[in-house]
């Protein structure tokens, strides 16, 4: 009975974590057990990349650095960033970058223990900014979450402003009631689990511009 309860709790936690997740640059390493070690040298360990047959994961445990690199050309970096240990796996932590095939940055931003925080930008292949957003770290009684919040900008490929607006974070709370059996007394107990997640919502004034730079539409939300 207790084994069933533990399994259910693990599954419930996984579902909630997927609801809360805001992965901007995915990490393709699950654990030492799930990602087969391919080879290693004095500084790097190379692993099979989860769900990716073209690239491999390279981890520097001393510098706590992660790289997703091309399997045939390991100098070709697809994504890289800082990590911190989390059991037999790692959490994204610090500055991260994802690249186009030509080597220019596609996405840049920072993580705090697996959660995106601060300024995040996406780029066109020529290096011009495509979008600029901000992720807020939110702490409530259910724990710590993250959500896009604050000013948001989007640009045309010619560099002209396309969209300007603001997001606020809306809280969603989940709960589940479980009936469990006390292993010592056999009595029935009711256990309630709570978890919060946050979703971005448009707020305030939003402005939309044409590719020539003229104000096309304005919203007050």
C-alpha positions, 0 to 999 in steps of 0.5 A: 500500500505504501509503495502505491502511495509513494508512486502516486506522489511522485507521479503527481509531483512530476505532472505539477512540475511539467505544468509549472515548467517554462523551459526556454533552452532545454537541457538534454541530460536527465541523469547518469543512469538515463544518459549513456556515457560515450567517452571522457577525457581530463575535462569533459564527459560526453553523453547521449543527448535525450531525444536528440540523435544529432547532438551529444551532451558535454559536461565539465563537472569541475567548471559546472558547465554544460554544452550540447554539441554536434555529434560529428563536429564537437566544436559546433556548439548548439547550446551552453550554460552553467549547471549545479548538481541536483541528485544524480542530475543537474539544474540549469543555473547561470547564463545560457545561450542557444545558437543558430547553425551559423554560430550566431546567438538565437536565445540568451538568458539566465536560470536560477536553479532551473528557473528562467529569471531576469532578461531574456532575448531572442535574435534573428540570424543577423544578430538583431534582437527579435524579442526581449522579455523579463522573467520574475522570480515569485515566492509564495507559501507553496514555494518558488516559481518563475513567470514572464512579467514586466516589459515585452518588446518585439522587433521586425527583421529590419530592427524597427519596433513591432510590439511594446507591452507589459505582462503580469503574472497570474497565479494558479493553485492546484490541489489534490486530496489523497486517502492513505493508510497509516502503515502502523495503525491501518487507519485511513488518513486524508492528505491534501497537496498544494502547488502554485503555478503562474501564467503571463497575462497581458496588462496595461497599454500595448502598442503595435507598429507597422514595419515602417515604424508607424503606430498601427494599433493601441490597446488598454487592457 
